[in-house]
Amino acid sequence: MLKKRDLNGHENRVLFDLMVHPDVFPFVRHKASSYEAFLFLTKQTIEAEERGELISRTILDEWGNTIGTINLFDIEDNAGFLGTWLGKPYHGKGYNRLAKEAFFQFLFFESKIETIFIRIRKGNHRSINAALKLPYALKANKTRKEIFNKINVNDYVYDLFEVPKDQYIFYYTRQQAVLGETSCLEA
């Protein structure tokens, strides 16, 4: 479902073609207007990950096709901001949630990340609905006022969500227990 970003020509060509769709492009953090610029940004992303500034993965569907990216940007004090985009043909098919689950497991169980912030433009109803469906995500406009104010310097543009590691682990552990109980009942 997720793989480390690389400079593979075919993968990046697919990502670029998916990214420039008008329903996707406005919501991509690092935009590129040409394939060459996209390759340059990908190279910068890989280098920034090596320096510990971000974590970036390519999202794959169940057949291994490249369908989007998921990233943790602006890592500071074991926290960062989530950024995800999927190509238009993959909207509404459950890939966003699956990618987030896999990425969160990696971040919370295999890295030192303690908090994931999600900044969502008020008009981005698709992303707001996706965040509200996450049982471990907390709306943090009031509880993280300093960060909320920082991302909304001049005007209220973004809602802020937070995924704390302990909240995610509680949810994940509970889900595993429920699945374990279900499989024991079936035996």
C-alpha positions in Angstrom: 0.0 0.0 0.0 2.9 2.4 0.7 6.4 2.6 -0.6 9.3 5.0 -0.1 9.5 7.7 -2.7 12.1 7.3 -5.4 13.1 8.8 -8.8 11.6 5.9 -10.8 10.6 7.5 -14.1 7.3 5.6 -14.6 6.1 6.1 -11.0 6.8 9.8 -11.1 5.2 10.2 -14.6 2.0 8.6 -13.2 2.1 10.8 -10.1 2.6 13.9 -12.1 -0.3 13.0 -14.5 -2.6 12.3 -11.5 -1.5 15.5 -9.6 -2.3 18.0 -12.4 -6.0 17.0 -12.5 -8.1 20.2 -11.6 -9.8 18.3 -8.8 -6.5 17.4 -7.2 -4.0 20.2 -8.1 -5.4 22.9 -5.8 -5.0 20.6 -2.8 -1.4 19.5 -3.4 1.1 21.2 -1.2 4.2 21.0 -3.5 2.8 21.8 -6.9 4.8 21.4 -10.2 3.7 22.8 -13.5 5.9 20.5 -15.5 7.1 16.9 -15.3 10.7 18.1 -15.0 9.7 20.4 -12.0 7.9 17.5 -10.4 11.1 15.3 -10.7 13.1 18.2 -9.1 10.5 18.4 -6.2 10.6 14.6 -5.8 14.4 14.8 -5.5 14.1 17.6 -2.9 11.5 15.5 -1.0 13.9 12.5 -0.9 16.7 14.7 0.3 14.5 16.4 3.0 13.5 12.9 4.3 17.2 11.9 4.6 17.7 15.1 6.7 14.6 14.1 8.9 12.5 17.1 7.8 9.7 15.1 6.4 8.5 11.6 5.7 7.0 10.8 2.3 5.5 7.7 0.8 3.9 6.8 -2.5 0.4 5.3 -2.2 -0.3 2.1 -4.2 -3.5 0.3 -4.8 -4.0 -3.4 -4.2 -2.4 -4.2 -7.6 0.6 -2.1 -7.0 -0.5 0.8 -9.2 0.7 4.3 -8.1 -2.3 6.4 -7.0 -1.0 9.3 -4.9 1.3 10.4 -2.0 1.1 10.7 1.7 3.5 12.9 3.6 4.4 14.2 7.1 5.7 17.8 6.6 7.4 20.3 8.9 8.6 17.7 11.4 9.5 19.4 14.7 9.5 18.1 18.3 8.3 14.7 17.1 5.2 16.2 15.4 4.4 17.1 11.8 1.6 18.0 9.4 -0.1 15.4 7.3 -0.5 15.9 3.6 -2.2 13.4 1.3 -3.5 13.4 -2.2 -5.0 10.8 -4.4 -5.5 10.9 -8.2 -9.1 11.6 -9.2 -9.9 8.1 -10.4 -9.2 6.8 -6.9 -11.4 9.3 -5.0 -14.2 7.8 -2.9 -12.9 4.2 -3.1 -11.5 3.9 0.5 -7.8 4.4 -0.4 -7.4 7.5 1.6 -8.3 5.8 4.8 -6.2 2.7 4.1 -3.2 4.9 3.3 -3.6 6.9 6.5 -3.9 3.7 8.6 -0.7 2.2 7.1 1.1 5.6 7.4 0.0 6.1 11.0 1.1 2.6 12.0 4.5 3.3 10.5 4.8 6.8 12.1 3.6 5.7 15.6 5.2 2.2 15.8 8.4 2.6 13.7 9.4 6.2 14.0 9.6 8.7 16.8 6.5 10.7 15.8 4.2 11.5 18.8 1.6 13.8 17.1 0.2 14.2 13.6 -1.5 17.5 12.7 -3.9 17.8 9.9 -4.5 21.2 8.4 -7.6 21.3 6.2 -8.8 24.3 4.1 -12.4 25.1 5.2 -13.7 24.6 1.7 -12.1 21.2 1.2 -15.2 19.2 2.2 -13.7 15.9 1.0 -10.8 16.1 3.3 -12.8 17.5 6.3 -15.2 14.5 5.9 -12.3 12.1 5.7 -10.8 13.6 8.9 -14.1 13.4 10.8 -14.4 9.7 10.0 -11.1 9.0 11.7 -12.1 7.8 15.2 -8.7 8.8 16.7 -8.6 12.3 15.2 -9.5 15.3 17.4 -10.6 18.6 16.1 -7.9 20.9 17.6 -9.0 24.5 16.7 -9.5 25.3 20.4 -7.2 22.8 22.2 -4.1 23.7 20.1 -4.9 27.4 19.8 -1.2 28.4 19.2 -0.9 26.1 16.2 -4.4 27.0 15.0 -3.4 30.7 15.1 -0.1 30.0 13.3 -1.8 28.3 10.4 -4.5 31.0 10.2 -2.4 34.2 10.5 -4.6 36.6 8.6 -7.9 34.9 8.4 -9.7 31.7 9.4 -8.8 29.5 6.4 -7.9 26.2 8.0 -9.4 23.8 10.5 -6.9 21.9 12.6 -7.1 18.3 13.6 -4.7 16.3 15.8 -3.9 12.6 16.0 -2.0 12.0 19.3 0.0 8.8 19.4 -1.7 7.6 22.6 -5.2 8.1 21.1 -4.2 6.2 17.9 -2.6 3.4 19.9 -5.7 3.1 22.1 -7.9 2.9 19.0 -5.6 0.4 17.3 -5.2 -1.8 20.4 -9.0 -1.8 20.9 -9.5 -2.8 17.2 -7.0 -5.6 17.5 -8.8 -6.9 20.7 -12.2 -6.8 18.9 -10.8 -8.6 15.9 -9.2 -11.2 18.2 -12.4 -11.8 20.1 -14.3 -12.1 16.8 -11.9 -14.7 15.4 -12.0 -16.7 18.7 -15.8 -16.7 18.4 -15.6 -18.1 14.9 -13.3 -20.9 15.8 
